Amino acid sequence: MKTLVALLFLGSLGLAWCCSRPPGATDIARSGEASESSVFEFAALAYKAINDVVDTNWYHGFCFHTNADLSPWWKVDLKQKYKVNVVVVTGRSDGAMQRLMGAEVRIGNSPDNNNPVCGKVTQVSDPTTIFCCNGMEGQYVSVVIPGHYEYLTLCHVEVYGDLVTEESLDCW
């Protein structure tokens, strides 16, 4: 019985680590190329979500913002295929967080955002939401508000994972 409890405890520690920013890990989104469905203002460009500034106040100029689009989206092309473990999405702290309700984080190889869903924003009391994607494979990570007209504003997006490499085939 003690062994079972110990295994359950250790398993839950592994799951808890998976769903947080890995200590010392590199944010692979920062070396990608970001794009968005539209630009609200010239200064509200998609790359701001993957720069090295985490400022959740829209008025400071470090967030990106779309127009009120049908199914607005933001995505980062990671340039290579990764096994994505964690995605951290940070919205605004100065208001308008409710706009992110229902936003989906999608990961896959389709550049048109029709990729599997890792998770959905279900609370907006904190501007930062962490998604555990359990090694979902893909070159593209996107945030989409599906099915209705809305503004999409993100102040920061982080992606953590491991590069997918071709395993060498050994001949025996």
N, C-alpha and C positions, 0 to 999 in steps of 0.2 A: 504494500500500500504506500509506504514512504517513497519507494522508487517511482511509482506512478505519479504521485504528487510532485516529486522533483522534476520528472520529465515534463509534466504539464506546465510547471513554473518556468523551466528553461525554454520551452516552446513559446510561452507567452512573452518572454523577454526578447526572443528573436523576432516575433511579430511586432512588438513595440519598437524595436530598433528599426525595422523595415519601414515603418510609417513615420519616420522623423528624418530630419536632415542628417545624413551620415557624417560623423565627425571627420574633418579633414578631406572629404570627398570634393572633387571638382564639379562645378556646375557646368554641365556640357551644353546647356542652352547658350551660354555666353559666346561660344565659338560658332553658333549657327547664324542663320539668316532669317529675320522675322518679317512677317507681312500681315496685313489686316484687310478686312472686307471694304473699308472706306476710311477716310481721314476726316475727323471732325474739324480740326484746325491744322494748319500747316505744321505747327510745333508738336502736334500730338501723334507722332510717328511710331510705328510698331516696334522699332529697335529699342525704344526706351524701356520696354518690359524686360530686356535682357542685358541692359548695361549694368554697371557696377554700383548704381545708386538705388538704394531702397528708401524712397520717400513716398509715403502714402497720401500726401496732400496734393491733389490735382493742381491747385493754384501755384505750387512751387515749380511746376513745369517738368516733372520727371515721370509722368504717367502717359500712356497713350489712350486714345479715345476714338471710337468710331462714330459715324452718324447713326441715326435711328434706322437701322437696316432690318430687313427680314432675315432672321437667323444670322446675326452678326458673328464674325469670327476673328480670331487672332491665331497665328501659327508660327512655329519655328521649324525650319528645315535644318536638321542636325547634320546634314551632308553625308552621313553614313548611317547604317542601321545599328541601333542600340537595343539592349534589353533594359527597358526603363523600369526602375524600381520605385522611385519617388518623384512626384511633381508637386511643387509648392507654388500656389497661386495667391498673389497678394493684390487685393483691390484697394479702394479708397477708404481712408479713415475720416475724411471730411464730409461724408454724406454720400448718398446714391449707392450704397452697398446693396440695397434691395434689388438693384438692376441685375446683380450677379446670380440671384436665386434661380436655380435650375440650370445654370451653365454646366456644360459637360466638358471634361477633359478627355480628349481622344488621342489614341496613339496607333500609328500604323504606317503603311508604305504608300498610301494614296495621297497625292498632293491636293486633292479636292475636299479634304476633311471628312470623307466617308470612311472613317476608320472605327475600330472598336472603341467602346467607351470604357475608360478606366474608372471614372467616378463622376459624381454630380454634386454641385454646391447645394447643400441642404440647410445651411444656416449662414446668416450674415452678421452675426453679433461680433465677430472678430474679422478683421480684413484679411487674415491669412488662413488659408485652408490647405492642409497637407493630404495628398492622395497617395496611397500605397498601390502601385500598379503591378507588383509581383512579377517583374521581368517581361512585361508586354514588349513585343518586338516592333520596332518601327524607326523610320527616318524622320517622320513628322509628328510633332506634338502640337495639338491645337486646343483652344478653348472656344466653344461654340455655345451660343444661346439659341437652341433650336425652336423653330416653329412660330415665332412672333417677332414683331417689330420692337427693337430695343436698342439702346446705346450699350456698348461694351467698353468698359474702362478697366484697364489693369495697370498696376504700378510696378509689379515685378513678377516674373515667372522663373523658377529654378527647375532644372531637370537633372536627376542623378541616375546613372545607370552604367552599364558596361558595354563596350564595343562588341558587336557580334563579329566573330572572325570565322573564316572557313577553316574547319578542322582538317588537318592533313590526313590523308588516307594512307594507312600503312599496308603494304603488300607483304603477305607472309609466304 
